[in-house]
Amino acid sequence: MTTSELRLDITGMTCAACATRIEKVLKRLPGVESAAVNLASEQAVVKSSAPLSRDTVRKAVEGAGYGVRDEKGEEKPDHEAWWLLLGAALTLPLVAPMLLEFATGQIWALPPWVQLLLAIPVQFGLGLPFYLGAWRALRGFSGNMDLLVAIGTSAAFGLSLYLMATHPHHLYFESAAVIIVLVRLGKWLEKRAKKRTLSALSALNALWPASAIVRRDGRESEIPLQELATGDIAIIRAGARIPADGRILKGESELDEALITGESRPRAVAPGDRVIGGAVNGMGALEVEIAAVGAETMLARIIRMVTEAQGAKAPIQRLADRVSAVFVPIVLVIAALTFIGWVMAGGGVEAGLINAVAVLVIACPCALGLATPTAIMVGVGVGAKNGILIRDAAALETAGQIDLVAFDKTGTLTEGKPYLKKVEAVAGGDSDRALVIATALQAGSTHALADALRGAAGDRALPAAEGAEVIAGRGVTARIEGRHYMLGTARMMAEAGLDVSGFKELAAHLAQDGASISYLAETAPGKSLIALFAFADRLKASAPAAIAALHKLNVRALMLTGDNKGAAAKIAQELGLDDVRAELLPADKTQAINELKRDGAKVAMVGDGVNDAPALASADLGLAMATGTDVAIETAGIALMRGDPALVPQAISLARATSRKIKENLAWAFVFNVLGLPLAAFGYLTPILAGAAMALSSVAVVSNALMLNRWRP
């Protein structure tokens, strides 16, 4: 069964209760499997098993009292600053007498009718969005921040009207006005700060050039990027951006891929090399054959992945969602009890109402709803800037809990470009002929050992191989010139009944030196061993530092490899690995991962994302080394955009930093309300102070999340 996904930009949300309300409404739609609404990104993601139209979802959202921004609609100019200035100008005269009284000790007061004239436009003009939001909440039988602010300020305004008509010794117009101005100021500052959480996404989107220069029918012309097609020959001038993924046909240069892979140094490229759309060309002109356009390019996939991850919910957020769902009704009850308690204790209706207003205002659940999503948005964005693509919020949370990392060897800890170190034919055999046969067997393979054989064979003529069959974890078989051959491991030879003991001493010596051993044999019409091949690989320069960095994070490191025990042991010793398991088939790696998990470890697997797919899927967290344009970002929870093992401890470090920010934000939000509510209820917080504190709490949570931008690898 296929699942369709719909993304919508939601308008009108003010707190976590709004997001929870919309989720409930969307989940009731026929065929909807899941619905997630992110308050920070103001986006809803709806997944359904049946076709679901945008109009159906729009009507459901609007029925709940909220809106959906049109896909093609441009964002309206932000006039909030002007509204705030107007509100401040009207509110200042209301607050000034109180400040003067505090400074001089003398009573200052504006005439009641002047206070009323100043308060009306603030209450019903600047405060109109709160009334509209409260009406939406009541219409949907739910509560939100707007409802609390509307009730609280209306109570203060209404009490002032009553006192104005009876005994106007002190009015509370200034409390209602200041609360409205402060809350709107807080939301405006919060909105501006939230835009910064999307800076990484904006930077990635800015990498697309508006047009491309192509050669068609022998003529060069500049076309809009949308008209670029696969197979086109793009002309990339010095300093220009690559318009899409492709392969270089002509020219040499250097490419700046920093914003895509996180690599600060330019990459030298030449004919045959693959290039990534969005990279900046250096001084050399290039001709590139376009291989992927639009949604199929690496940059589009990266943007899609970052967007999805920033809009996802972390498991830790479930607690906040459950609290938000019941928070507003509980606050209304506490406010009512506060009013009743003060009246019964002899404090009077006036004191009871003012303290109830303070309760309503201090309790607005904005910070609670922003605590998790803002930290995730910033963490995912910082990761993307540094070549660490986090697939979803769950992967981010899991990464922070990892205490053991299992590495594949080839292409992960080593360069993955082995060279042929030695060819040793059996006594009386022809090493050159053995090399030709072995290379012919691997002619159609993209395996690293096949590249090493082709490099060693050079321009030697190769016979045709027929019926080639790859046996996973063992080797390859094929028919050449009427004879059947196999090239593979000692295990493969033993299973075919071939004795390799004649090479025992040589193989042991080479393996101890870190070489991987393969054997070439004929299996029909005769059956005989032909030669031994020794392949060597070099450790990546950053591998030792990567393992050391993991140890500093108290994370163990081990290697799972199909190589022989001697080669694996030597690498393990050089790197200081905690454990090594060698001569493993792909299924053995998966079994090893499951055993480690059963022993209580939180395991991450690092591989190339293709051959290691089963092990990546079995681990608590898969980290795929993404090399070239074959990113393998669909394989694992985290894709590392450079083939650099140093990104592994960096990903764990970033995840831990993000998790800390989430926990700090949630702690701040909970503690703020736990302490603020009783202080307000017992009269230690005026409504004005409550409004200021509530506005500050939201800004503090977002600002704390933005501090993740200071994280450095």
KAHU-V994778 format. One line per field, one symbol per residue. ss: DSSP state (a for helix, b for strand, c for the rest). A space follows every 10 residues. Layout:
ss = ???
This chain:
ss = cccbbbbbbb bccccaaaaa aaaaaaaccc cbbbbbbbcc ccbbbbbbcc cccaaaaaaa aaacccbbbc ccccccccca aaaaaaaaaa aaaaaaaaaa aaaacccccc caaaaaaaaa aaaaaacaaa aaaaaaaaac ccccaaaaaa aaaaaaaaaa aaaaaccccc ccaaaaaaaa aaaaaaaaaa aaaaaaacaa aaaaaccccc bbbbbbccbb bbbbaaaccc ccbbbbcccc bcccbbbbbb ccbbbbcaaa acccccbbbc cccbbccccb bccccbbbbb bbcaaacaaa aaaaaaaaaa acccccaaaa aaaaaaaaaa aaaaaaaaaa aaaacccaaa aaaaaaaaaa aacccaaaaa aaaaaaaaaa aaaaaccbbb ccaaaaaaac cccbbbbccc cccbccccbb bbbbbccccc aaaaaaaaaa accccccaaa aaaaaaaccc ccccbbbbbb bcccbbbbbb ccbbbbbbca aaaaaccccc aaaaaaaaaa aacccbbbbb bbbbcccbbb bbbbbbccbc ccaaaaaaaa aacccbbbbb ccccaaaaaa aaaaacccbb bccccaaaaa aaaaaaaacc ccbbbbbccc ccaaaaaacc bbbbbcbccb cccccccbbb cccccaaaaa aaaaaaaaaa aaaaaaaaaa aaaaaaaaaa acccccaaaa aaaaaaaaaa aaaaaaaaaa ccc
